[in-house]
Amino acid sequence: MKLSFEEVRAQGWRGLKLLAAGALLGGLQWAGDALVAWSGWPLSGSVVGMLLLLALLALRGGVPRSVDAVTAPLLRHLMLLLIPSVAAVSLYAALLWQHAVAFAVVAVVATTLTLAVTAWVLQRLLAKRRAAET
């Protein structure tokens, strides 16, 4: 099958967009790490990088197709990225049992808080949508 010049050029632009999206994600990760190292905040650089990404996407008003194309395979295989963390838990099982009550309380509080904030945001968004429709 022979490709036309326009098709080759379109594929080249698509590849460049995917490369730029990957570089953006890596750059935000790096910026988060640098910001944490500079500020001394007690947060993970990855979390700060994700917050920077959230702010950027909120300012843009959505997720660009190129970023979606880069992140979709990662999200589809997210469980594979968590296997080392799950294996590490078995190394610290004795420590987890030692602090099981505190761990359970924190897990319940964090889950409850996450559900409450998610429900509150959803209610606000639905109210905003209903107000816009009327």
trRosetta pair geometry for C-beta under 8 A, 3 or more apart (Angstrom, degrees):
i j d omega theta_ij theta_ji phi_ij phi_ji
3 7 4.4 -124 -170 88 98 126
3 8 5.2 117 121 -55 126 86
3 11 7.7 -22 -171 -4 155 136
4 7 4.8 97 54 6 76 102
4 8 7.1 -142 95 -3 40 87
5 8 5.7 -56 -148 38 33 111
5 9 6.1 32 154 -19 67 108
6 9 5.7 -54 -144 39 30 111
6 10 6.2 33 154 -22 64 105
7 10 5.6 -51 -145 35 31 112
7 11 6.4 31 154 -17 63 104
8 11 5.8 -54 -150 37 31 110
8 12 6.4 34 150 -21 64 106
9 12 5.5 -52 -148 35 33 115
9 13 6.5 33 154 -17 65 102
10 13 5.8 -52 -148 36 32 109
10 14 6.4 35 151 -21 64 105
11 14 5.5 -53 -148 36 33 114
11 15 6.4 35 153 -20 65 104
12 15 5.7 -54 -150 35 31 112
12 16 6.4 30 152 -17 64 105
13 16 5.6 -54 -147 38 34 111
13 17 6.3 36 153 -21 66 104
14 17 5.7 -53 -149 35 31 112
14 18 6.4 31 153 -17 64 104
14 66 7.9 -174 -157 -103 59 98
15 18 5.7 -54 -148 36 32 110
15 19 6.3 32 153 -18 65 107
16 19 5.5 -53 -146 39 33 113
16 20 6.2 34 154 -20 66 105
17 20 5.6 -53 -145 37 31 111
17 21 6.3 33 153 -21 64 104
17 65 7.8 16 146 86 140 90
17 66 3.9 -123 151 -100 102 140
18 21 5.6 -52 -147 35 32 112
18 22 6.4 32 154 -16 64 105
18 66 5.6 -144 -80 -157 46 95
18 69 5.9 -77 -105 100 100 124
18 70 5.8 150 -155 -70 78 97
19 22 5.8 -54 -149 38 31 111
19 23 6.3 31 152 -18 64 107
20 23 5.5 -54 -145 39 32 113
20 24 6.3 40 152 -25 64 102
20 66 6.7 16 70 142 94 152
21 24 5.5 -48 -149 31 32 116
21 25 6.6 31 153 -16 63 102
21 64 6.9 -148 -102 88 116 119
21 66 4.0 -169 -46 132 135 99
21 67 4.5 -162 -151 -81 120 55
21 69 7.1 105 62 60 164 90
21 70 4.5 -172 113 -12 121 140
22 25 5.8 -53 -150 36 33 109
22 26 6.3 29 153 -13 66 108
22 70 5.2 -167 -69 -138 77 143
23 26 5.7 -56 -144 43 32 110
23 27 5.9 36 155 -23 66 109
24 27 5.6 -55 -143 37 27 112
24 28 6.4 27 157 -18 63 105
24 67 7.0 -62 75 -95 135 105
25 28 5.9 -53 -147 35 29 109
25 29 6.5 33 151 -19 62 104
25 53 7.2 29 -119 -99 68 132
25 67 7.2 137 -55 -137 107 92
25 70 6.6 -158 -10 119 142 141
25 71 7.3 158 -89 -72 149 99
26 29 5.5 -52 -151 34 34 114
26 30 6.3 34 152 -17 66 105
27 30 5.5 -53 -146 39 33 112
27 31 6.1 35 153 -21 66 105
28 31 5.5 -48 -140 37 33 113
28 32 6.3 38 155 -22 63 102
28 49 4.5 116 137 -164 80 90
28 50 7.8 106 138 -66 122 27
28 52 4.9 -171 -154 91 102 121
28 53 5.1 81 164 -61 163 90
28 56 7.4 -102 -98 0 135 144
29 32 5.8 -54 -152 34 28 112
29 33 6.6 27 151 -15 63 106
29 45 7.0 73 -178 132 61 101
29 46 6.4 -2 -137 -111 88 65
29 49 4.4 43 -102 -144 38 165
30 33 5.7 -55 -149 38 32 111
30 34 6.2 30 154 -17 67 108
30 49 7.6 90 24 -102 31 127
31 34 5.7 -54 -143 40 31 111
31 35 6.1 33 156 -22 65 107
31 48 7.8 -128 110 121 73 104
31 49 6.3 125 66 -107 79 83
31 52 6.0 39 94 -40 125 179
32 35 5.8 -54 -143 36 28 111
32 36 6.4 26 157 -16 63 106
32 44 7.9 21 148 122 121 63
32 45 4.3 126 120 178 88 68
32 46 6.3 118 109 -85 147 11
32 47 7.1 167 -173 66 136 41
32 48 3.6 155 -149 86 93 90
32 49 2.9 -97 -12 -47 141 75
32 50 7.3 39 -88 3 157 54
32 51 7.5 123 -110 40 116 87
32 52 6.0 -141 -68 4 94 125
33 36 5.9 -58 -149 38 29 109
33 37 6.3 26 154 -17 65 109
33 45 3.2 46 -88 -167 57 157
33 46 7.8 30 -64 -48 85 52
33 48 7.7 175 -44 62 30 118
33 49 7.1 5 -22 -48 70 118
34 37 5.7 -56 -145 39 31 110
34 38 6.0 27 157 -17 66 110
34 45 7.5 89 5 -138 38 124
35 38 5.8 -56 -142 40 28 109
35 39 5.8 5 166 -1 66 117
35 41 7.5 0 131 17 85 127
35 45 7.3 140 53 -130 79 83
35 48 5.4 -147 75 151 124 150
36 39 6.3 -64 -131 49 23 95
36 40 7.6 114 175 -62 53 6
36 41 5.3 -91 -129 55 70 96
36 43 5.9 -126 -111 75 117 81
36 44 7.2 -58 -93 156 164 16
36 45 4.5 -121 18 -82 137 77
36 48 5.5 -173 -50 3 101 149
37 40 7.9 20 -177 -66 21 47
37 45 7.4 7 -26 -83 85 124
41 48 7.2 110 76 -72 143 133
43 47 5.1 -108 175 72 106 127
43 48 5.6 111 110 -47 129 98
44 47 4.4 96 64 0 91 101
44 48 7.2 -163 93 -2 51 82
45 48 5.6 -54 -149 40 38 110
45 49 6.1 43 151 -22 68 105
46 49 5.5 -52 -147 37 31 114
46 50 6.4 33 153 -19 64 103
47 50 5.7 -53 -150 36 32 111
47 51 6.5 33 150 -19 64 103
48 51 5.5 -51 -149 36 35 113
48 52 6.5 39 150 -20 64 101
49 52 5.5 -51 -150 34 34 113
49 53 6.5 36 149 -19 64 103
50 53 5.4 -49 -148 36 36 114
50 54 6.3 41 150 -22 65 102
51 54 5.4 -47 -146 34 35 115
51 55 6.5 37 153 -19 64 102
52 55 5.7 -52 -149 36 32 111
52 56 6.3 32 152 -19 64 106
53 56 5.6 -55 -147 37 32 112
53 57 6.2 27 157 -15 66 107
54 57 5.9 -58 -145 40 28 107
54 58 6.2 29 155 -21 64 108
55 58 5.7 -55 -145 36 29 112
55 59 6.4 29 155 -18 64 105
56 59 5.8 -55 -149 36 30 109
56 60 6.3 23 154 -14 64 110
57 60 5.6 -57 -143 42 33 109
57 61 8.0 -127 167 34 55 15
57 62 6.9 -84 -171 116 86 11
57 63 5.9 -3 -138 -82 122 66
58 61 7.5 40 -179 -72 29 34
60 64 7.1 -56 157 -43 154 91
63 67 5.4 -121 -174 82 87 118
63 68 5.1 100 131 -61 120 98
64 67 4.7 89 62 8 87 102
64 68 6.9 -153 95 -5 44 88
65 68 5.5 -57 -148 39 34 114
65 69 6.1 36 154 -23 68 105
66 69 5.6 -50 -145 34 32 113
66 70 6.6 29 154 -17 63 104
67 70 5.8 -56 -149 37 33 108
67 71 6.1 14 159 -6 68 114
68 71 6.2 -65 -137 47 26 99
68 72 5.8 41 163 -42 66 105
69 72 6.2 -36 -134 14 23 116
70 73 7.8 -72 178 30 29 95
70 74 7.5 12 141 -5 62 117
71 74 5.3 -64 -156 43 50 115
71 75 5.8 46 151 -22 82 107
72 75 5.9 -58 -144 38 29 108
72 76 6.3 33 157 -24 65 105
73 76 5.5 -51 -145 33 34 115
73 77 6.5 0 165 10 66 109
74 77 6.6 -79 -149 54 25 86
74 78 6.7 61 149 -77 63 74
74 81 7.5 29 -168 -36 84 142
75 78 5.5 -5 -151 -45 37 113
77 80 4.7 -15 167 18 95 121
77 81 7.1 102 121 -19 79 91
78 81 5.6 -56 -161 33 45 112
78 82 6.7 38 147 -18 72 107
79 82 5.6 -61 -152 36 39 111
79 83 7.2 64 150 -47 65 84
80 83 6.0 -24 -160 -11 39 116
81 84 7.9 -47 174 22 42 96
82 85 5.1 -57 -164 41 64 116
82 86 5.9 63 141 -24 86 102
83 86 5.7 -56 -145 37 33 110
83 87 6.2 32 157 -18 67 107
84 87 5.6 -56 -145 39 32 111
84 88 6.3 37 154 -25 66 105
85 88 5.6 -52 -148 32 31 113
85 89 6.9 42 150 -29 61 96
86 89 5.7 -41 -159 17 36 116
86 90 7.7 37 147 -18 59 95
87 90 6.0 -49 -166 25 42 111
87 91 7.5 44 141 -19 64 100
88 91 5.4 -48 -161 26 47 117
88 92 6.8 16 152 3 73 106
89 92 6.3 -76 -152 52 35 92
89 93 7.0 71 148 -72 67 72
89 96 7.0 30 -167 -44 84 151
90 93 5.7 -4 -153 -42 40 112
92 95 4.5 -45 -175 43 88 118
92 96 5.8 96 123 -27 86 95
93 96 5.6 -56 -147 37 32 113
93 97 6.4 32 156 -18 66 104
94 97 5.8 -53 -149 36 31 110
94 98 6.4 37 150 -25 63 105
95 98 5.5 -50 -150 30 34 117
95 99 6.7 -3 161 13 65 106
96 99 6.5 -77 -147 56 28 84
96 100 6.4 66 149 -81 65 73
96 103 6.2 26 -158 -47 79 167
97 100 5.3 -3 -147 -47 37 114
99 102 4.8 -46 -179 47 91 114
99 103 5.5 100 118 -29 87 100
100 103 5.5 -59 -143 40 29 114
100 104 6.1 30 159 -20 66 107
101 104 5.9 -55 -147 36 28 110
101 105 6.4 27 155 -18 63 106
102 105 5.8 -54 -146 37 31 110
102 106 6.3 28 157 -16 65 107
103 106 6.0 -57 -147 39 27 108
103 107 6.2 27 155 -20 63 110
104 107 5.7 -55 -145 37 30 112
104 108 6.3 26 158 -16 65 107
105 108 6.0 -57 -147 38 28 107
105 109 6.2 23 158 -15 65 111
106 109 5.9 -58 -142 41 28 108
106 110 5.9 26 161 -17 66 112
107 110 6.0 -57 -141 40 25 108
107 111 6.2 23 160 -17 62 111
108 111 5.9 -58 -144 39 26 109
108 112 6.1 26 158 -18 64 110
109 112 5.8 -57 -145 39 27 110
109 113 6.1 26 157 -17 64 110
110 113 5.8 -56 -144 39 28 111
110 114 6.2 31 156 -21 64 107
111 114 5.7 -54 -146 36 30 112
111 115 6.4 27 156 -16 64 106
112 115 5.9 -57 -148 38 29 109
112 116 6.2 28 155 -19 65 109
113 116 5.7 -55 -144 37 30 111
113 117 6.2 25 159 -15 66 107
114 117 6.1 -57 -145 39 27 106
114 118 6.2 27 156 -18 63 111
115 118 5.7 -57 -145 39 29 112
115 119 6.2 28 158 -18 65 107
116 119 5.9 -55 -146 37 28 109
116 120 6.3 29 155 -19 64 108
117 120 5.6 -54 -146 37 31 113
117 121 6.3 30 156 -17 66 105
118 121 6.0 -55 -146 38 29 108
118 122 6.2 29 155 -19 64 109
119 122 5.7 -55 -145 38 30 112
119 123 6.3 33 156 -21 65 105
120 123 5.8 -53 -149 34 29 111
120 124 6.5 27 154 -16 63 106
121 124 5.7 -57 -150 38 32 111
121 125 6.3 30 154 -18 67 107
122 125 5.8 -56 -144 38 31 109
122 126 6.2 28 158 -16 66 108
123 126 5.9 -57 -144 40 28 108
123 127 6.2 29 156 -19 64 108
124 127 5.8 -55 -146 37 29 111
124 128 6.3 31 154 -20 64 107
125 128 5.6 -53 -148 36 31 113
125 129 6.4 32 153 -20 65 104
126 129 5.6 -51 -146 36 34 112
126 130 6.3 34 154 -18 66 104
127 130 5.7 -52 -146 37 32 110
127 131 6.3 33 153 -20 64 107
128 131 5.7 -54 -147 37 30 113
128 132 6.4 29 153 -19 63 108
129 132 5.7 -57 -148 37 31 110
129 133 6.4 29 154 -20 65 107
130 133 5.8 -57 -147 36 31 111
130 134 6.6 18 159 -11 65 109
131 134 6.3 -63 -147 39 28 101
